[in-house]
Amino acid sequence: MEADKVKAIFSTDEDGYITGYQQEFWDGKEWQTPFDTTDAVEVAPGDIDTIVMGATKLIDGQFVLDTSKQAELEAEANKVIPTPEQQMINALGLQNAQLAAKVTTLTEKLGGES
């Protein structure tokens, strides 16, 4: 059974961005709210689908998406983190370059070619 509005309660971070929510649901016979509805608000089910966790706030009954915060979260989520193997290869490459520079310096001091 589809409802025009459902009761929902939201968890927010210290800046007021939504980090989680619970909503009432239809169990086949009746609507169920498995949470304390004291602070619940009524929202359209389709509006809940627009929430971007960590970048959406509920202001005066409307969901407001902070697009710069969304971009920040997406950038952090898509950040490439090198594997331990990649880090080791990078460290060995740096050591190799440092050793090559020392060899070149010593060779030049001795008057030879590297």
Z-matrix of the N, CA and C atoms (Angstrom, degrees):
N
C 1 1.453
C 2 1.524 1 108.40
N 3 1.298 2 116.33 1 125.65
C 4 1.467 3 122.33 2 -178.55
C 5 1.532 4 109.46 3 -90.14
N 6 1.313 5 116.21 4 137.51
C 7 1.463 6 121.67 5 178.58
C 8 1.517 7 109.32 6 -114.24
N 9 1.344 8 115.67 7 149.10
C 10 1.463 9 119.98 8 176.31
C 11 1.528 10 110.83 9 -70.30
N 12 1.313 11 115.39 10 -36.58
C 13 1.466 12 121.71 11 179.13
C 14 1.521 13 108.29 12 -136.23
N 15 1.322 14 115.96 13 145.51
C 16 1.463 15 121.39 14 174.66
C 17 1.519 16 108.38 15 -127.36
N 18 1.318 17 114.95 16 153.08
C 19 1.458 18 119.66 17 175.95
C 20 1.518 19 108.21 18 -80.55
N 21 1.314 20 115.01 19 136.88
C 22 1.464 21 120.45 20 179.06
C 23 1.518 22 108.76 21 -143.73
N 24 1.305 23 114.66 22 151.29
C 25 1.459 24 121.06 23 175.33
C 26 1.525 25 106.84 24 -128.26
N 27 1.318 26 116.27 25 140.54
C 28 1.461 27 121.23 26 -171.99
C 29 1.519 28 111.83 27 -118.49
N 30 1.326 29 115.44 28 141.74
C 31 1.466 30 122.43 29 170.38
C 32 1.519 31 106.12 30 -97.68
N 33 1.326 32 116.30 31 138.43
C 34 1.466 33 119.94 32 -179.29
C 35 1.526 34 109.99 33 -130.98
N 36 1.332 35 114.69 34 158.95
C 37 1.462 36 119.29 35 174.74
C 38 1.525 37 108.68 36 -86.77
N 39 1.334 38 116.86 37 -175.19
C 40 1.467 39 120.97 38 -176.50
C 41 1.523 40 112.90 39 -64.89
N 42 1.343 41 117.60 40 -18.38
C 43 1.463 42 121.07 41 178.70
C 44 1.525 43 112.82 42 -96.20
N 45 1.335 44 117.26 43 0.77
C 46 1.457 45 121.12 44 177.79
C 47 1.520 46 114.96 45 90.13
N 48 1.331 47 117.92 46 4.83
C 49 1.465 48 120.78 47 177.56
C 50 1.529 49 109.55 48 -77.58
N 51 1.305 50 116.39 49 138.78
C 52 1.456 51 121.80 50 -179.66
C 53 1.526 52 109.35 51 -69.28
N 54 1.337 53 115.30 52 127.87
C 55 1.464 54 120.62 53 179.18
C 56 1.525 55 112.08 54 -116.80
N 57 1.319 56 116.79 55 -6.51
C 58 1.460 57 121.22 56 178.83
C 59 1.513 58 109.50 57 -178.56
N 60 1.312 59 115.69 58 165.72
C 61 1.460 60 119.26 59 177.63
C 62 1.522 61 110.32 60 -159.47
N 63 1.329 62 114.49 61 161.89
C 64 1.459 63 122.97 62 170.14
C 65 1.513 64 106.15 63 -128.17
N 66 1.319 65 116.16 64 146.05
C 67 1.459 66 119.03 65 177.86
C 68 1.514 67 109.32 66 -136.82
N 69 1.323 68 115.08 67 155.24
C 70 1.452 69 118.05 68 177.20
C 71 1.525 70 109.10 69 -68.77
N 72 1.319 71 116.16 70 158.06
C 73 1.458 72 120.43 71 -177.86
C 74 1.522 73 110.41 72 -141.56
N 75 1.314 74 114.94 73 158.83
C 76 1.459 75 123.14 74 178.16
C 77 1.523 76 107.54 75 -91.48
N 78 1.328 77 117.93 76 121.47
C 79 1.465 78 120.82 77 -177.87
C 80 1.524 79 112.93 78 -94.88
N 81 1.312 80 116.78 79 10.32
C 82 1.461 81 121.48 80 -178.30
C 83 1.511 82 112.28 81 102.93
N 84 1.325 83 116.34 82 -19.97
C 85 1.464 84 121.25 83 179.46
C 86 1.519 85 111.86 84 -124.00
N 87 1.329 86 115.68 85 -41.65
C 88 1.460 87 119.59 86 -178.22
C 89 1.525 88 110.16 87 -154.60
N 90 1.334 89 115.54 88 166.63
C 91 1.459 90 120.99 89 178.40
C 92 1.518 91 109.07 90 -77.20
N 93 1.314 92 116.03 91 135.50
C 94 1.461 93 122.71 92 -179.00
C 95 1.526 94 109.45 93 -117.58
N 96 1.317 95 115.43 94 138.54
C 97 1.468 96 120.81 95 174.12
C 98 1.530 97 107.52 96 -125.72
N 99 1.343 98 116.86 97 96.32
C 100 1.468 99 120.65 98 -176.80
C 101 1.527 100 113.67 99 -81.87
N 102 1.325 101 116.21 100 34.35
C 103 1.463 102 120.37 101 -179.34
C 104 1.515 103 108.45 102 -150.64
N 105 1.329 104 116.27 103 163.53
C 106 1.464 105 122.05 104 177.11
C 107 1.522 106 108.28 105 -68.24
N 108 1.316 107 117.25 106 121.67
C 109 1.469 108 121.20 107 -175.48
C 110 1.521 109 113.12 108 -90.26
N 111 1.328 110 117.99 109 9.49
C 112 1.465 111 120.70 110 -178.45
C 113 1.525 112 111.79 111 -55.00
N 114 1.323 113 117.40 112 -45.49
C 115 1.465 114 121.46 113 -178.25
C 116 1.527 115 112.59 114 -102.66
N 117 1.329 116 116.78 115 13.63
C 118 1.470 117 120.23 116 -178.12
C 119 1.526 118 110.78 117 -73.47
N 120 1.314 119 114.74 118 152.51
C 121 1.463 120 121.60 119 174.90
C 122 1.517 121 107.96 120 -123.64
N 123 1.322 122 116.11 121 156.68
C 124 1.458 123 120.19 122 176.92
C 125 1.517 124 108.72 123 -96.82
N 126 1.321 125 115.54 124 127.55
C 127 1.464 126 121.93 125 -179.35
C 128 1.520 127 109.14 126 -137.62
N 129 1.319 128 115.45 127 156.77
C 130 1.460 129 120.49 128 176.22
C 131 1.527 130 108.81 129 -72.11
N 132 1.334 131 117.69 130 136.31
C 133 1.465 132 119.95 131 -179.79
C 134 1.530 133 112.86 132 -55.35
N 135 1.316 134 117.74 133 -37.75
C 136 1.463 135 120.83 134 179.20
C 137 1.515 136 112.51 135 -65.30
N 138 1.337 137 116.49 136 -30.32
C 139 1.466 138 119.82 137 178.40
C 140 1.525 139 111.18 138 -68.23
N 141 1.324 140 116.38 139 -34.47
C 142 1.465 141 119.89 140 178.93
C 143 1.525 142 110.00 141 -61.49
N 144 1.329 143 116.15 142 -34.30
C 145 1.469 144 120.27 143 -179.48
C 146 1.526 145 112.77 144 -66.32
N 147 1.333 146 117.85 145 -15.67
C 148 1.467 147 120.76 146 -178.71
C 149 1.529 148 112.79 147 -88.81
N 150 1.323 149 117.11 148 -5.37
C 151 1.466 150 120.73 149 -177.62
C 152 1.525 151 110.32 150 -66.61
N 153 1.318 152 115.74 151 130.81
C 154 1.464 153 122.28 152 170.36
C 155 1.528 154 104.85 153 -107.65
N 156 1.330 155 115.79 154 110.70
C 157 1.464 156 120.49 155 -176.25
C 158 1.526 157 110.66 156 -56.33
N 159 1.324 158 115.59 157 128.45
C 160 1.456 159 121.10 158 178.14
C 161 1.515 160 114.40 159 86.18
N 162 1.361 161 117.44 160 -4.30
C 163 1.469 162 119.62 161 -178.52
C 164 1.527 163 112.36 162 -133.90
N 165 1.328 164 117.51 163 2.54
C 166 1.463 165 121.53 164 -179.00
C 167 1.522 166 109.25 165 -118.36
N 168 1.330 167 115.27 166 139.31
C 169 1.459 168 121.60 167 175.13
C 170 1.525 169 108.36 168 -120.03
N 171 1.329 170 116.39 169 153.49
C 172 1.460 171 122.01 170 172.53
C 173 1.521 172 106.42 171 -101.26
N 174 1.335 173 115.84 172 110.17
C 175 1.462 174 121.58 173 -177.58
C 176 1.516 175 108.49 174 -122.76
N 177 1.328 176 116.13 175 118.95
C 178 1.467 177 122.37 176 -179.78
C 179 1.526 178 111.70 177 50.91
N 180 1.335 179 116.38 178 43.44
C 181 1.459 180 121.22 179 176.52
C 182 1.515 181 115.33 180 78.91
N 183 1.328 182 117.41 181 4.73
C 184 1.471 183 121.48 182 -179.56
C 185 1.522 184 109.44 183 -119.77
N 186 1.329 185 115.22 184 141.89
C 187 1.458 186 119.67 185 174.63
C 188 1.517 187 108.76 186 -81.80
N 189 1.326 188 115.84 187 127.98
C 190 1.463 189 121.66 188 -179.12
C 191 1.527 190 107.69 189 -120.38
N 192 1.329 191 115.29 190 118.86
C 193 1.463 192 121.42 191 -179.68
C 194 1.520 193 109.82 192 -91.69
N 195 1.316 194 116.30 193 126.27
C 196 1.463 195 123.13 194 175.01
C 197 1.529 196 106.31 195 -91.20
N 198 1.335 197 116.02 196 100.22
C 199 1.468 198 120.25 197 -174.13
C 200 1.528 199 112.59 198 -65.90
N 201 1.332 200 117.68 199 -31.46
C 202 1.470 201 118.56 200 177.97
C 203 1.530 202 110.26 201 -70.12
N 204 1.324 203 117.22 202 -37.47
C 205 1.469 204 121.16 203 176.48
C 206 1.531 205 109.61 204 -66.69
N 207 1.338 206 117.07 205 -39.55
C 208 1.462 207 121.35 206 177.27
C 209 1.530 208 110.35 207 -60.77
N 210 1.333 209 116.54 208 -45.15
C 211 1.466 210 120.75 209 179.30
C 212 1.529 211 110.57 210 -62.76
N 213 1.326 212 116.41 211 -39.51
C 214 1.471 213 121.14 212 178.35
C 215 1.533 214 110.71 213 -62.56
N 216 1.337 215 116.26 214 -44.29
C 217 1.464 216 120.40 215 179.35
C 218 1.525 217 111.45 216 -65.47
N 219 1.335 218 116.37 217 -40.84
C 220 1.464 219 120.20 218 179.31
C 221 1.529 220 110.94 219 -65.94
N 222 1.326 221 116.73 220 -40.11
C 223 1.466 222 120.04 221 178.78
C 224 1.527 223 110.33 222 -62.94
N 225 1.323 224 116.23 223 -42.11
C 226 1.466 225 120.31 224 179.22
C 227 1.531 226 110.47 225 -65.42
N 228 1.335 227 116.26 226 -41.25
C 229 1.469 228 120.17 227 -179.25
C 230 1.520 229 112.14 228 -67.80
N 231 1.326 230 116.80 229 -29.95
C 232 1.464 231 120.93 230 -176.99
C 233 1.525 232 113.26 231 -96.58
N 234 1.323 233 116.06 232 3.73
C 235 1.462 234 120.36 233 -179.01
C 236 1.530 235 109.39 234 -64.00
N 237 1.311 236 115.23 235 133.07
C 238 1.460 237 120.69 236 179.42
C 239 1.524 238 108.86 237 -81.18
N 240 1.301 239 115.35 238 122.64
C 241 1.459 240 120.92 239 178.05
C 242 1.523 241 106.96 240 -111.38
N 243 1.328 242 117.08 241 117.80
C 244 1.464 243 119.26 242 -177.57
C 245 1.530 244 111.84 243 -63.18
N 246 1.316 245 115.21 244 142.91
C 247 1.463 246 120.76 245 176.01
C 248 1.524 247 108.50 246 -71.52
N 249 1.318 248 117.40 247 164.02
C 250 1.470 249 119.10 248 176.68
C 251 1.534 250 112.10 249 -56.51
N 252 1.326 251 116.37 250 -36.38
C 253 1.465 252 119.59 251 178.98
C 254 1.526 253 110.97 252 -65.20
N 255 1.334 254 116.09 253 -42.42
C 256 1.465 255 119.81 254 178.70
C 257 1.523 256 110.69 255 -64.45
N 258 1.327 257 116.77 256 -39.22
C 259 1.460 258 120.36 257 178.21
C 260 1.528 259 110.72 258 -63.37
N 261 1.338 260 116.55 259 -39.84
C 262 1.464 261 120.25 260 178.98
C 263 1.529 262 110.58 261 -66.06
N 264 1.325 263 117.02 262 -43.21
C 265 1.465 264 120.81 263 178.37
C 266 1.527 265 110.31 264 -60.94
N 267 1.342 266 116.51 265 -43.18
C 268 1.471 267 120.26 266 178.58
C 269 1.527 268 110.95 267 -62.57
N 270 1.333 269 116.75 268 -42.43
C 271 1.472 270 120.44 269 179.74
C 272 1.529 271 110.62 270 -64.39
N 273 1.338 272 116.75 271 -42.35
C 274 1.468 273 120.02 272 178.56
C 275 1.524 274 111.28 273 -65.62
N 276 1.322 275 116.68 274 -38.47
C 277 1.466 276 120.20 275 177.16
C 278 1.515 277 111.46 276 -62.75
N 279 1.338 278 116.32 277 -40.91
C 280 1.464 279 120.85 278 178.17
C 281 1.532 280 110.52 279 -65.47
N 282 1.328 281 116.26 280 -44.22
C 283 1.467 282 119.54 281 177.72
C 284 1.524 283 110.90 282 -60.78
N 285 1.311 284 116.48 283 -41.82
C 286 1.466 285 121.14 284 179.11
C 287 1.527 286 110.56 285 -60.98
N 288 1.333 287 116.54 286 -44.08
C 289 1.468 288 120.34 287 179.72
C 290 1.525 289 110.58 288 -64.26
N 291 1.340 290 116.89 289 -40.13
C 292 1.465 291 120.45 290 178.90
C 293 1.531 292 111.00 291 -65.07
N 294 1.328 293 116.58 292 -42.13
C 295 1.468 294 120.12 293 178.22
C 296 1.523 295 111.34 294 -65.41
N 297 1.325 296 116.66 295 -40.58
C 298 1.467 297 120.16 296 178.45
C 299 1.524 298 110.37 297 -62.38
N 300 1.332 299 117.25 298 -39.12
C 301 1.464 300 120.72 299 178.83
C 302 1.530 301 110.42 300 -65.24
N 303 1.335 302 117.04 301 -40.21
C 304 1.472 303 120.48 302 178.62
C 305 1.527 304 110.86 303 -65.72
N 306 1.336 305 116.60 304 -40.80
C 307 1.471 306 120.24 305 178.17
C 308 1.519 307 109.82 306 -61.97
N 309 1.325 308 116.65 307 -43.65
C 310 1.468 309 120.80 308 179.34
C 311 1.525 310 110.35 309 -61.43
N 312 1.325 311 117.16 310 -44.76
C 313 1.464 312 121.49 311 179.84
C 314 1.531 313 110.90 312 -61.98
N 315 1.322 314 116.73 313 -45.97
C 316 1.473 315 120.14 314 179.45
C 317 1.526 316 111.47 315 -64.74
N 318 1.314 317 116.15 316 -41.13
C 319 1.464 318 120.31 317 -179.99
C 320 1.520 319 110.42 318 -62.67
N 321 1.331 320 116.73 319 -41.78
C 322 1.468 321 120.39 320 179.38
C 323 1.526 322 110.59 321 -65.80
N 324 1.342 323 116.66 322 -38.44
C 325 1.468 324 119.95 323 178.68
C 326 1.528 325 111.18 324 -64.63
N 327 1.324 326 115.81 325 -33.40
C 328 1.467 327 120.52 326 -179.33
C 329 1.519 328 112.14 327 -86.71
N 330 1.334 329 116.59 328 -3.86
C 331 1.456 330 121.41 329 176.27
C 332 1.513 331 114.55 330 82.06
N 333 1.304 332 117.80 331 16.68
C 334 1.462 333 120.46 332 179.50
C 335 1.518 334 111.70 333 -104.32
N 336 1.317 335 113.78 334 -172.38
C 337 1.465 336 119.77 335 177.69
C 338 1.517 337 108.63 336 -109.11
N 339 1.320 338 114.36 337 146.62
C 340 1.464 339 117.66 338 179.85
C 341 1.501 340 111.91 339 -94.78
